[in-house]
Amino acid sequence: MPNDTSHSPALSLALPAYNEAGNIESVLRDSVDALNQTGRSWEILVIDNHSNDNTPELVRAFSVTEPRVRLIVHEMNRYYSGSCQTALDQARGTYLMIMDSDGQFTARDLPVFLEELDAGEDFVMGWRHRRRDPLPRILTSALFNAMGKAWLGYPFHDLNCGIRMINRKMIDASEIKHTINMANPELFVRARLAGGSMTEVKVSHFERKAGTTSHNFLKSWRLFVQVNRYMKALHDELKTSMRHRSGDRNHDPIHRQTETEAGKKNGVEKRVSDIQQSEK
């Protein structure tokens, strides 16, 4: 369950971190400046996933002069999904952004997320429309995108983007049960099951300057098998939900998000249509 929100900030920014000593200070400085520019109250949660470098020490030193930065250290490595679950548990804000702390994303993109959430969206995904990654990562992401569309009906461009933002409704409705170095597919499924309204926004993307990715792309086959198994499990959960809600299209998350009848373009289908029109 989330922490007591009786004295909540408006915004929570969660930064999952694993061995990010080379990036964390600059990411924190940039994030504090970006959050201050929103004019809203805020907190930053750095979720250290049992780093074996001095990431926690650097965050502790930073928080001495900026007490709105909180450090949470896992006693063992819980994978990226576990760090995102900690963010859901600990965030006190009305809105929660979960952003990678490797310096490839920036909290300066907050305004585009806030515009959508303030307008009523529940879940806003980032889209790295101009990626700054080596070719193997781009190809791997393309495969993940294809798997997400096939298994889950994922309607957006960038399934594994490292920046996303949700409102309190989705924070309270979401639970990450799987142990894997990704979280967006499960967050997407939780939003669908909760009847959440979703969209995507274009975000900035930068080359990684320090540190290394937690994905082992040298073991690609094992990674793809693991991700495929994960997607299938989420797909089966959606099917089970459909059976339980059979006969009631208003409560069926898949039917709700694929509605194409004239005058009834709601939820994800409407947002995808809007995005496609804007790209023409």
CORPE-V20755 format. One record per helix or strand of 2 or more residues. SS is the DSSP state (A for helix, B for strand). FROM is the first residue (numbers start at 1). LEN is the number of residues. If there is no record, write none. Layout:
ss->SS from->FROM len->LEN
ss->SS from->FROM len->LEN
This chain:
ss->B from->11 len->7
ss->A from->24 len->14
ss->B from->42 len->7
ss->A from->55 len->11
ss->B from->69 len->5
ss->A from->79 len->12
ss->B from->95 len->5
ss->A from->107 len->12
ss->B from->123 len->5
ss->A from->135 len->18
ss->B from->163 len->5
ss->A from->168 len->6
ss->A from->184 len->10
ss->B from->198 len->5
ss->A from->217 len->28
ss->A from->249 len->3
ss->A from->253 len->5
ss->A from->267 len->13
